[in-house]
Amino acid sequence: MAKLISVSLMLVVCTMLNAVCFGADSFDIEKLLDIKQCEMCDLRGMHIENADMQKTIINKSNLEKASLDGSDFSFAQLDECNFTKASARKTIFKAAYIHHAVLVGANMEYADFTYANLSKGDLSSANLSDANFKGANLESTTWKKAILIKTNYQHANLSGAKFDDANLSKANFLNANLTGVSFDNAIMKETNLKGADLTVDCSRNTSDLCSQLDSVTLPRSISCESLIVKGAIIDSATKCAK
């Protein structure tokens, strides 16, 4: 009963202030909050701050401009969701499945993505400062012009990721897989690349990355010197072109 009252109040607010729940479908919101499952739903602009959304199934749903601050989406299924310009500050996505999602322009400062799967996601122009991606699968992700200050990618898989024009100041890539990564025009002041692997070895053609590339587009290992010039921190365990 309390949950239904909460939904009713929220819908009244959405009716009075269209900018708060712009475009959201009232039935979809009620369904989501009632059974924590709503696939292919219209959840644009909804507000569910500090909500317990663990193990929620919201695959292929539209959460554009939604406000999810402080909520817990641990172990949730968010495959192919649209988080464009959403707010998810201090939100928990621990071990969540967020494959092929769109997070363009989202504000996700201090968000927790530890061990989550965001492979093939688009995080361009997003603000993810102080976010934690430890152990996450971030293969083939796009981070163009993203703000990634003090982000943690320790032991994460970033094979084939693109950080072009991103701000990676003081980011931590300790022991991360960075094979085939692009850092074109990225800001890397005090970026920790100790123990990270930035090499590409397709001589045996065994990796998924190599199968997607041809001899013309095959990226070369990034040189240690170019990383140092950018201000990055490397050590003897960093694997890059010497």
C-alpha positions as CSV (number, residue, x, y, z in Angstrom):
1,M,0.0,0.0,0.0
2,A,2.8,2.4,0.9
3,K,4.5,1.7,-2.4
4,L,1.3,2.4,-4.4
5,I,0.8,5.7,-2.4
6,S,4.4,6.6,-3.3
7,V,3.8,5.9,-6.9
8,S,0.5,8.0,-6.9
9,L,2.3,10.9,-5.3
10,M,5.1,10.7,-7.8
11,L,2.7,10.6,-10.7
12,V,0.9,13.7,-9.3
13,V,4.3,15.5,-9.2
14,C,5.0,14.3,-12.7
15,T,1.7,15.7,-13.9
16,M,2.2,19.1,-12.3
17,L,5.9,19.3,-13.2
18,N,6.4,17.7,-16.6
19,A,10.1,18.4,-16.5
20,V,10.5,16.0,-13.6
21,C,9.2,12.9,-15.3
22,F,9.3,14.0,-18.9
23,G,7.8,11.3,-21.2
24,A,7.7,8.6,-18.6
25,D,4.9,6.1,-18.8
26,S,3.0,5.9,-15.4
27,F,2.2,2.2,-15.9
28,D,5.9,1.4,-16.5
29,I,7.0,3.3,-13.4
30,E,4.4,1.5,-11.2
31,K,5.4,-1.8,-12.7
32,L,9.1,-1.2,-12.0
33,L,8.6,-0.2,-8.4
34,D,6.1,-3.0,-7.8
35,I,7.9,-6.0,-9.2
36,K,11.3,-4.6,-10.1
37,Q,10.9,-5.8,-13.6
38,C,10.1,-3.6,-16.7
39,E,11.7,-4.5,-20.0
40,M,11.5,-2.1,-23.0
41,C,9.9,0.5,-20.7
42,D,9.6,4.2,-21.0
43,L,11.2,5.6,-17.8
44,R,12.4,8.9,-19.1
45,G,12.9,11.6,-16.4
46,M,11.7,9.5,-13.5
47,H,13.0,10.0,-10.0
48,I,14.0,7.1,-7.8
49,E,16.7,8.5,-5.6
50,N,18.2,6.2,-2.8
51,A,16.0,3.3,-4.0
52,D,16.7,-0.4,-3.5
53,M,16.8,-1.7,-7.1
54,Q,19.0,-4.7,-6.6
55,K,18.5,-7.5,-9.2
56,T,16.1,-5.3,-11.2
57,I,15.5,-6.3,-14.8
58,I,15.1,-3.2,-17.0
59,N,16.6,-4.4,-20.3
60,K,16.2,-2.2,-23.4
61,S,14.5,0.5,-21.4
62,N,14.7,4.3,-21.8
63,L,16.0,6.1,-18.7
64,E,16.9,9.4,-20.5
65,K,17.3,12.2,-18.0
66,A,16.2,9.9,-15.1
67,S,17.4,10.7,-11.6
68,L,18.8,7.6,-9.9
69,D,21.1,9.3,-7.4
70,G,22.1,7.1,-4.5
71,S,20.1,4.1,-5.7
72,D,21.4,0.5,-5.6
73,F,21.3,-1.4,-8.9
74,S,23.6,-4.2,-7.8
75,F,23.3,-7.4,-9.9
76,A,20.6,-5.6,-12.1
77,Q,20.1,-6.4,-15.8
78,L,20.3,-3.1,-17.8
79,D,21.2,-4.5,-21.2
80,E,20.9,-1.9,-24.0
81,C,19.4,0.7,-21.7
82,N,19.5,4.4,-22.6
83,F,20.9,6.6,-19.8
84,T,21.5,9.7,-21.9
85,K,21.9,12.7,-19.6
86,A,20.7,10.7,-16.6
87,S,21.9,11.5,-13.1
88,A,23.3,8.6,-11.1
89,R,25.7,10.2,-8.6
90,K,26.8,7.8,-5.9
91,T,24.6,5.1,-7.5
92,I,25.7,1.4,-7.1
93,F,25.9,-0.8,-10.2
94,K,28.0,-3.6,-8.6
95,A,28.1,-6.7,-10.8
96,A,25.3,-5.3,-13.0
97,Y,24.9,-6.3,-16.6
98,I,24.9,-3.0,-18.7
99,H,26.0,-4.4,-22.0
100,H,25.7,-2.0,-25.0
101,A,24.1,0.7,-23.0
102,V,24.2,4.4,-23.8
103,L,25.4,6.7,-21.1
104,V,26.1,9.8,-23.2
105,G,26.3,13.0,-21.2
106,A,25.3,11.2,-18.0
107,N,26.4,12.5,-14.5
108,M,27.6,9.5,-12.6
109,E,30.2,10.9,-10.2
110,Y,31.2,8.5,-7.4
111,A,29.2,5.7,-9.0
112,D,30.2,2.1,-8.2
113,F,30.6,-0.2,-11.2
114,T,32.8,-2.8,-9.6
115,Y,32.8,-6.1,-11.5
116,A,30.0,-4.8,-13.8
117,N,29.7,-5.6,-17.5
118,L,29.5,-2.4,-19.6
119,S,31.1,-3.9,-22.7
120,K,30.4,-2.0,-25.9
121,G,28.8,0.9,-24.0
122,D,28.9,4.5,-25.1
123,L,30.0,6.8,-22.2
124,S,30.9,9.8,-24.4
125,S,30.8,13.2,-22.6
126,A,29.7,11.6,-19.4
127,N,31.0,12.8,-16.0
128,L,32.3,9.8,-14.1
129,S,34.8,11.4,-11.8
130,D,35.7,9.3,-8.8
131,A,33.7,6.3,-10.2
132,N,34.9,2.8,-9.4
133,F,35.3,0.3,-12.3
134,K,37.5,-2.2,-10.5
135,G,37.4,-5.6,-12.2
136,A,34.7,-4.4,-14.6
137,N,34.3,-5.7,-18.2
138,L,34.7,-2.5,-20.3
139,E,35.7,-4.1,-23.6
140,S,35.1,-1.9,-26.7
141,T,33.7,1.0,-24.7
142,T,33.7,4.6,-26.0
143,W,34.7,7.4,-23.6
144,K,35.1,10.3,-26.0
145,K,35.4,13.7,-24.2
146,A,34.3,12.0,-20.9
147,I,35.4,13.5,-17.5
148,L,37.1,10.6,-15.8
149,I,39.2,12.3,-13.1
150,K,40.3,9.9,-10.3
151,T,38.4,7.0,-11.8
152,N,39.5,3.5,-10.7
153,Y,40.0,0.8,-13.4
154,Q,42.2,-1.5,-11.4
155,H,42.2,-5.0,-13.0
156,A,39.5,-4.0,-15.4
157,N,39.2,-5.3,-19.0
158,L,39.4,-2.2,-21.3
159,S,40.5,-4.0,-24.5
160,G,39.6,-1.9,-27.5
161,A,38.3,1.0,-25.5
162,K,38.5,4.6,-26.9
163,F,39.4,7.4,-24.6
164,D,39.9,10.1,-27.2
165,D,39.8,13.6,-25.8
166,A,38.8,12.3,-22.3
167,N,40.2,13.7,-19.1
168,L,41.9,10.9,-17.2
169,S,43.8,12.9,-14.7
170,K,44.8,10.8,-11.7
171,A,42.9,7.8,-13.0
172,N,44.0,4.4,-11.8
173,F,44.7,1.7,-14.4
174,L,46.8,-0.5,-12.2
175,N,47.1,-4.0,-13.8
176,A,44.3,-3.2,-16.2
177,N,44.0,-4.8,-19.7
178,L,44.4,-1.9,-22.1
179,T,45.2,-3.8,-25.3
180,G,44.3,-1.9,-28.4
181,V,43.1,1.2,-26.4
182,S,43.1,4.7,-27.9
183,F,44.2,7.7,-25.9
184,D,44.2,10.3,-28.7
185,N,44.3,13.8,-27.2
186,A,43.5,12.4,-23.8
187,I,44.6,14.3,-20.6
188,M,46.6,11.8,-18.6
189,K,48.2,13.9,-15.9
190,E,49.3,11.6,-13.1
191,T,47.4,8.7,-14.6
192,N,48.5,5.4,-13.0
193,L,49.4,2.8,-15.7
194,K,51.6,0.6,-13.5
195,G,51.4,-3.0,-14.5
196,A,48.9,-2.2,-17.3
197,D,49.0,-4.1,-20.6
198,L,48.8,-1.8,-23.6
199,T,50.2,-4.2,-26.2
200,V,48.5,-5.8,-29.2
201,D,49.8,-9.2,-30.3
202,C,47.7,-10.6,-33.2
203,S,50.5,-12.9,-34.5
204,R,48.3,-15.9,-33.5
205,N,45.0,-14.1,-34.2
206,T,43.4,-15.6,-31.0
207,S,41.8,-12.5,-29.4
208,D,38.3,-11.1,-30.2
209,L,40.0,-7.7,-30.8
210,C,42.2,-9.1,-33.5
211,S,39.3,-10.7,-35.3
212,Q,37.6,-7.3,-35.5
213,L,40.7,-5.6,-37.1
214,D,42.5,-5.8,-40.4
215,S,46.1,-5.1,-41.2
216,V,45.3,-1.4,-42.0
217,T,43.4,-0.5,-38.8
218,L,45.3,-2.7,-36.4
219,P,46.5,-0.5,-33.6
220,R,50.1,-0.5,-32.6
221,S,51.3,-0.7,-29.0
222,I,51.3,2.7,-27.4
223,S,54.9,3.8,-26.7
224,C,56.0,4.3,-23.1
225,E,57.6,7.6,-24.1
226,S,54.3,9.1,-25.4
227,L,52.5,8.1,-22.2
228,I,55.2,9.7,-20.0
229,V,55.0,12.9,-22.2
230,K,51.3,13.0,-21.4
231,G,52.1,12.8,-17.7
232,A,51.2,9.2,-17.1
233,I,53.0,7.1,-14.5
234,I,54.4,3.8,-15.6
235,D,56.8,1.2,-14.1
236,S,58.8,-1.8,-15.2
237,A,55.7,-3.9,-15.2
238,T,53.8,-1.7,-17.7
239,K,53.6,-3.4,-21.1
240,C,53.9,-0.9,-23.9
241,A,56.2,-0.3,-26.8
242,K,59.6,0.6,-25.5
